[in-house]
Amino acid sequence: MLRPLRCLRSQSWSKRPGFPAGVVSVITGDAESCAIPLTRHPDVDRIAFTGGPETARHVVRNSAENFAVTSLELGGAANGLIAGNFGASGQSCVAGSRGLIHRPILEALIERIVQTAQAIVVGDPLDTATHLGPLCTKAQIDHIVAILAKARAQGAHIRFGGAPLERPGNYMAPTLVKCETHNIETAHVELFLPIMSLIPFDTEEEAISLANSTPFGLGSGVFTQNLARAHRVSKRLKAGICWINTYRAISPIAPFGGYNHSGYGREAGVDAIYDYTRTKTTWINTSDTPMANPFVMR
């Protein structure tokens, strides 16, 4: 576990409403000492995993040992028409890492995003003045440098940021990438980094095709003044969530989950309750006459 503090803090909060000891347990460790034994254990009936596709495949294989019910929330490259932000340094399953922008407004929008990015304060996450904290690991910094170098070689233009900050810690400047095509590396992979890629489109049909060209399908967003278009496009986006003229709004009553490589199962809403319950049928004969067996031939 790369960032156990949040989980440990959540466990301490669970004591406030009076949860009995053991109802909420946090076990930290690596795959060999923690994750693999837990996901293979015969007493584990239910597994909810949040992470990347490769690790998810291992979890599913392990859970198959005991046929444990499993749900997967795997994030993705957000299917968005003008959707994105740098919150949590991009380390969010629904970070708007991909913006599909109508070509006539592309440059004007880039200017506004750059103005916003210039005002972002990068620093200590415990400082109330900070907008953007560090990445979890040095490996992420190395990855971001490599992926941006590849994007440049493919013809992408870095319009803001693009390099780690020269200070102690894993700090990365919020980065805006202008992509002429969807084939640019930053435009079609899950990044989990503070990078936003903007791709121009000319027609609604092209925008939908680009949005659905990724194997992921968790979050999507549509920003438009045309309500008919909002309904029309949202129906065709292959994503488990679609925000219209807003982004990353959540509620305990709204199901949260994705399609395809973004996993299966749902968090929140009635669907999540179904995911955590099992259906049982119980027949009780209250008469003195034996119940007929419908499978007996007569």
C-alpha positions in Angstrom: 0.0 0.0 0.0 1.6 3.3 -1.2 -0.4 5.6 1.0 -1.7 3.8 4.2 -2.2 7.0 6.3 -5.6 7.7 4.8 -6.9 4.2 5.5 -5.5 4.2 9.0 -7.0 7.6 9.7 -10.4 6.3 8.4 -10.2 3.4 10.7 -9.7 5.7 13.7 -12.8 7.7 12.6 -14.9 4.5 12.5 -14.6 4.3 16.3 -16.5 7.5 16.8 -20.0 6.2 15.9 -19.3 3.2 18.1 -18.4 0.4 15.6 -17.3 -2.7 17.6 -13.6 -3.5 17.4 -12.9 -5.6 14.3 -15.8 -4.4 12.2 -13.4 -2.1 10.4 -9.8 -3.5 10.1 -6.9 -2.0 8.1 -4.2 -4.4 7.1 -1.1 -2.9 5.4 1.5 -4.8 3.5 2.8 -5.9 0.1 1.3 -8.4 -2.3 3.0 -11.5 -0.9 2.3 -10.8 2.8 -1.1 -9.2 2.5 -3.0 -9.0 -0.8 -2.5 -12.5 -2.1 -3.4 -14.3 1.2 -6.5 -12.2 1.7 -7.8 -12.5 -1.8 -7.3 -16.3 -1.7 -8.6 -16.9 1.8 -11.7 -19.1 2.0 -13.3 -16.9 4.7 -13.3 -13.9 2.4 -16.7 -13.8 0.8 -16.6 -10.4 -0.9 -13.8 -8.4 -2.5 -14.0 -4.8 -3.7 -10.9 -3.7 -5.5 -9.8 -0.3 -6.6 -6.6 0.0 -8.7 -5.1 -0.8 -12.1 -6.2 -3.4 -14.6 -3.0 -5.6 -14.3 -3.4 -5.9 -10.5 -7.1 -6.5 -10.9 -6.5 -9.5 -13.1 -4.4 -11.0 -10.3 -7.2 -10.3 -7.8 -9.8 -12.0 -10.0 -7.6 -15.0 -10.4 -7.1 -15.3 -6.7 -10.7 -14.8 -5.9 -11.6 -17.6 -8.3 -10.0 -20.0 -5.8 -13.1 -19.7 -3.6 -15.5 -18.0 -6.1 -15.6 -14.9 -3.9 -17.9 -12.2 -5.3 -15.7 -9.4 -6.7 -16.2 -5.9 -7.9 -13.6 -3.8 -9.7 -13.2 -0.1 -9.9 -10.3 0.5 -12.2 -10.4 4.1 -13.3 -9.4 5.1 -16.8 -8.7 7.8 -19.3 -11.9 9.9 -18.9 -14.2 9.9 -21.9 -14.8 13.6 -21.8 -15.9 16.4 -24.1 -14.2 19.4 -22.5 -13.6 17.7 -19.1 -10.6 17.8 -16.9 -8.8 19.0 -13.8 -5.6 18.5 -11.9 -7.2 17.7 -8.5 -5.3 15.2 -6.3 -2.3 15.6 -8.7 -4.3 13.6 -11.3 -4.3 10.6 -8.9 -8.0 10.0 -9.3 -9.9 7.3 -11.1 -12.1 9.9 -12.8 -9.5 12.6 -13.3 -10.4 14.4 -16.6 -7.1 13.6 -18.3 -8.6 13.8 -21.8 -10.5 16.8 -23.2 -12.1 16.7 -26.6 -12.5 20.3 -27.7 -14.5 21.7 -30.6 -11.7 23.1 -32.9 -13.0 26.7 -33.2 -12.7 27.2 -29.4 -9.5 25.2 -28.8 -6.9 28.0 -28.6 -9.2 30.3 -26.5 -9.8 27.4 -24.1 -6.1 26.6 -23.8 -5.4 30.2 -22.9 -8.0 30.1 -20.1 -6.7 26.7 -18.8 -3.1 28.1 -18.7 -4.3 31.1 -16.7 -5.9 28.8 -14.2 -2.9 26.5 -14.1 -0.6 29.5 -13.4 -2.5 30.2 -10.2 -2.3 26.7 -8.9 -0.2 26.4 -5.7 1.9 23.2 -5.6 3.2 22.3 -2.2 2.7 20.5 1.1 -0.7 18.9 1.2 -1.1 19.7 4.9 -0.8 23.4 4.1 -4.2 25.0 3.7 -2.8 27.2 0.9 -1.9 24.3 -1.2 -4.0 23.3 -4.3 -1.8 20.5 -5.6 0.2 18.0 -3.5 3.0 15.6 -4.5 2.8 12.3 -6.4 3.0 9.1 -4.3 6.3 7.8 -5.6 9.5 8.8 -7.4 8.6 6.1 -10.0 5.6 8.3 -11.0 7.9 11.2 -11.7 10.2 9.1 -13.8 7.1 7.7 -15.7 5.8 11.2 -16.4 9.1 12.4 -17.8 9.3 9.4 -20.1 5.7 9.6 -21.2 6.0 13.3 -22.0 9.2 12.7 -24.0 7.3 10.2 -26.0 4.4 12.5 -26.5 6.7 15.3 -27.8 8.3 12.8 -30.2 4.8 12.0 -31.5 4.1 15.6 -32.2 2.4 16.8 -29.1 2.9 20.4 -27.8 3.4 21.0 -24.1 1.5 24.3 -23.5 2.0 24.4 -19.7 4.2 22.6 -17.2 5.9 19.5 -18.5 8.6 19.0 -15.9 9.1 18.0 -12.2 9.5 20.9 -9.8 13.0 21.4 -8.4 12.3 20.9 -4.7 12.5 18.0 -2.3 9.6 15.5 -2.8 7.7 14.1 -5.8 6.3 17.3 -7.1 5.1 17.7 -10.7 3.9 20.9 -12.3 0.3 20.7 -13.7 0.8 19.9 -17.4 -1.3 20.8 -20.4 -0.7 18.9 -23.6 -2.1 19.8 -27.0 -2.6 16.7 -29.2 -3.3 16.9 -32.9 -4.5 13.3 -32.9 -5.8 10.7 -30.5 -2.7 8.6 -31.1 -0.5 10.7 -28.8 0.6 8.7 -25.8 -0.9 10.9 -23.2 -4.3 10.9 -24.9 -5.3 7.2 -24.7 -3.7 5.7 -21.7 -4.6 5.9 -18.0 -2.1 8.3 -16.5 -2.9 8.9 -12.8 -0.8 12.0 -13.2 -1.4 15.8 -13.3 -1.6 15.8 -17.1 -4.5 17.0 -19.2 -4.5 16.3 -22.9 -6.6 18.3 -25.3 -7.7 16.8 -28.7 -9.6 18.9 -31.3 -12.7 17.6 -33.1 -14.8 19.1 -35.9 -18.1 17.2 -35.7 -20.3 15.7 -33.0 -19.9 12.3 -34.6 -16.1 12.6 -34.5 -16.2 13.6 -30.9 -18.2 10.6 -29.9 -16.0 8.3 -31.8 -12.9 9.7 -30.2 -14.4 9.5 -26.7 -15.3 5.9 -27.2 -11.9 4.9 -28.7 -10.4 4.1 -25.4 -10.8 0.7 -23.7 -11.7 2.4 -20.5 -15.2 3.5 -19.5 -15.6 5.0 -16.1 -16.2 8.8 -16.2 -17.3 11.1 -19.0 -18.4 14.7 -19.2 -20.2 16.8 -21.7 -20.2 20.6 -21.6 -22.7 22.2 -24.0 -25.4 24.9 -24.2 -27.6 22.5 -26.3 -29.7 20.3 -24.0 -30.8 18.0 -26.9 -27.1 17.5 -27.7 -26.3 16.7 -24.1 -28.9 14.0 -24.0 -28.0 12.6 -27.4 -24.3 12.4 -26.7 -24.5 11.1 -23.1 -26.5 8.2 -24.3 -23.8 7.2 -26.8 -20.8 7.6 -24.5 -19.5 4.2 -23.3 -19.0 5.1 -19.7 -20.6 4.2 -16.4 -21.0 7.8 -15.4 -21.7 10.9 -17.5 -21.7 14.4 -16.0 -23.3 17.2 -18.0 -22.1 20.8 -17.5 -20.4 19.7 -14.3 -17.7 17.1 -13.4 -16.9 14.8 -10.5 -20.2 15.3 -8.7 -21.0 12.3 -6.5 -23.7 11.2 -4.1 -24.4 8.2 -1.9 -27.6 7.5 -3.9 -25.9 7.6 -7.3 -24.2 4.3 -8.6 -20.5 4.7 -9.3 -18.7 2.3 -11.6 -17.5 1.7 -15.1 -17.5 -0.4 -18.3 -14.9 -2.5 -20.1 -11.4 -2.1 -18.7 -12.7 0.2 -16.0 -14.1 -2.8 -14.1 -17.5 -4.0 -13.0 -19.8 -3.7 -10.1 -21.0 -0.5 -8.5 -20.3 1.6 -5.5 -23.1 3.7 -3.9 -26.8 3.6 -4.9 -29.2 0.6 -4.8 -26.9 -1.2 -7.2 -24.1 -1.3 -4.6 -26.6 -2.8 -2.0 -27.3 -5.6 -4.5 -23.6 -6.1 -5.0 -23.2 -6.7 -1.2 -26.2 -9.0 -0.7 -27.1 -12.5 -1.9 -30.6 -13.6 -3.0 -32.1 -16.5 -1.2 -35.5 -18.2 -1.9 -37.2 -19.9 1.1 -40.3 -22.0 0.6 -42.5 -22.9 3.6 -45.4 -25.3 3.4 -48.1 -24.2 5.9 -50.7 -26.8 4.9 -51.1 -30.4 6.0 -50.8 -31.6 2.4 -47.3 -32.2 1.0 -46.3 -29.8 -1.8 -46.3 -31.2 -5.3 -43.0 -31.8 -7.0 -43.2 -30.0 -10.3 -40.3 -32.1 -11.7 -42.0 -35.5 -11.2 -43.4 -36.9 -14.4 -47.1 -37.9 -14.3 
